[in-house]
Amino acid sequence: MMRDIPPPIRRFLLAGLLSLPASAALADAASARTITVYDGPATVAFNEKHHFGINAELNRAWTNLVFKRGDDDPLAVKRVTVPGLRYAPDRNAVIYAADGSEVVCATVQTRQFLGMTSRRQQATGNCNFQTRTEQVRVDNGFDIETRERVRIELRINPTGNTI
């Protein structure tokens, strides 16, 4: 069938078809949403192990960021609300909703044993955390100091499990 098409048009069509995955990837990257969940001094270390907290009775979800000050100090958990993030008990999922679309960030398995309820989360990979550090210059009133600043962002990838 392609043999019936003149070579210049065939090359044009082939080039267009080959560029589709690249243009789709660019569109996906452009449509991803990044939300800053922490922006502050780097006095604490961010532990890459994070999870979503949920309140099943109120259909609420948030993210728990885990920090550690020093080697001998215990881990500290900071709860951060993310607008658009919620728990959907009917779907057993943590969902981020915005602009008329929903992305599943984690699935939740609910188990009951001896009257106790436990919930285990499995991340879908659609909602990933990125940690960025930068050096900022701060005028303290006497001198100009250079301090390290940490920004933790939640990247929502709409190309994954949408509902």
C-alpha positions in Angstrom: 0.0 0.0 0.0 2.9 2.4 0.8 4.5 1.5 -2.5 1.7 3.2 -4.4 2.5 6.5 -2.7 5.1 8.7 -4.5 8.5 8.7 -2.6 8.4 12.4 -1.5 4.9 12.0 0.0 5.9 8.7 1.6 8.9 10.3 3.3 6.7 13.2 4.5 4.2 10.8 6.0 6.9 8.6 7.5 8.6 11.6 9.1 5.2 12.7 10.6 4.5 9.3 12.0 8.0 9.1 13.6 7.5 12.5 15.3 4.3 11.5 16.9 5.8 9.8 20.0 8.2 12.7 20.6 5.3 15.3 20.3 3.2 13.2 22.6 6.0 13.0 25.1 6.4 16.8 25.0 2.6 17.3 25.4 2.7 14.9 28.4 5.6 16.8 30.0 3.8 20.1 29.4 0.6 18.8 31.0 2.2 17.4 34.1 1.5 19.5 37.2 4.1 20.3 39.8 3.0 21.4 43.3 5.5 22.7 45.9 4.8 20.9 49.2 7.8 22.2 51.2 10.0 25.2 50.6 12.4 26.1 53.5 15.8 26.1 54.9 17.9 22.9 54.6 18.3 22.5 58.4 16.8 19.1 58.1 17.3 16.2 55.7 14.4 15.0 53.6 14.0 11.2 53.6 12.9 10.0 50.2 10.4 7.6 51.8 7.1 9.3 51.8 3.5 8.2 51.8 0.0 9.6 51.8 -2.0 9.9 54.9 -5.7 9.3 54.7 -8.8 9.9 56.8 -11.3 7.4 55.4 -14.3 8.9 57.4 -13.8 12.4 55.9 -12.5 11.2 52.4 -9.3 13.3 53.0 -5.8 12.7 51.9 -2.5 14.5 52.5 1.2 13.7 52.1 3.6 12.9 54.9 7.1 14.2 54.4 9.7 12.5 56.6 12.6 14.6 57.9 15.6 13.8 60.0 17.8 16.4 61.8 20.8 14.3 62.7 22.1 10.7 62.8 21.0 10.2 66.4 17.6 12.1 66.1 14.4 10.3 65.4 12.5 10.8 62.2 10.0 13.6 62.2 6.9 13.5 60.0 5.4 16.7 58.6 1.8 16.5 57.3 1.2 18.7 54.2 -2.2 19.3 52.6 -2.3 19.3 48.9 -5.2 21.0 47.2 -7.0 18.5 45.0 -5.8 15.4 46.8 -8.5 13.2 48.4 -9.2 9.6 49.4 -11.9 7.8 47.4 -13.2 5.0 49.6 -15.4 3.6 46.9 -12.4 3.1 44.7 -9.8 2.4 47.5 -7.5 5.1 46.0 -5.8 8.3 46.8 -6.7 10.6 43.9 -5.5 14.0 42.7 -8.3 15.9 40.9 -7.9 19.2 38.9 -9.1 20.7 35.7 -11.8 18.0 35.2 -9.4 15.0 35.3 -8.4 12.7 38.1 -5.1 10.8 38.6 -4.7 7.8 40.9 -1.6 8.4 43.1 -1.9 5.3 45.2 -4.2 2.3 45.7 -5.3 1.4 49.2 -5.9 -2.1 50.6 -8.1 -2.1 53.7 -7.8 -5.0 56.1 -9.7 -5.8 59.3 -8.5 -8.1 62.0 -10.0 -8.4 65.5 -11.9 -5.2 65.1 -8.9 -3.2 64.0 -8.6 -1.6 60.5 -5.3 -1.2 58.7 -4.7 0.4 55.4 -1.7 -0.4 53.1 -0.8 1.9 50.2 0.7 1.0 46.9 2.1 4.0 44.9 1.1 4.0 41.2 4.1 6.1 40.1 1.8 8.8 38.8 2.6 11.2 41.7 6.3 11.5 42.4 8.3 13.6 44.7 11.3 15.7 43.6 13.8 17.3 46.0 15.8 20.3 44.9 18.4 22.2 46.8 19.8 25.6 45.9 22.1 28.1 47.4 20.4 31.4 48.2 22.0 34.7 49.4 20.4 36.1 52.5 21.0 39.6 54.0 20.9 39.1 57.7 21.3 42.8 58.5 25.1 42.6 59.0 26.4 40.4 56.3 25.2 38.6 53.2 25.3 34.9 53.8 24.8 32.0 51.6 22.4 29.4 52.9 21.0 26.2 51.5 17.3 26.0 50.7 15.3 22.8 50.0 12.2 22.6 47.8 10.1 19.4 47.7 7.7 19.2 44.8 5.0 16.7 44.0 4.8 16.0 40.3 1.5 14.7 39.1 1.7 12.8 35.8 -1.7 12.8 34.1 -0.6 10.1 31.5 -0.8 7.4 34.0 -3.9 5.9 35.6 -6.6 8.4 35.0 -10.2 7.9 36.0 
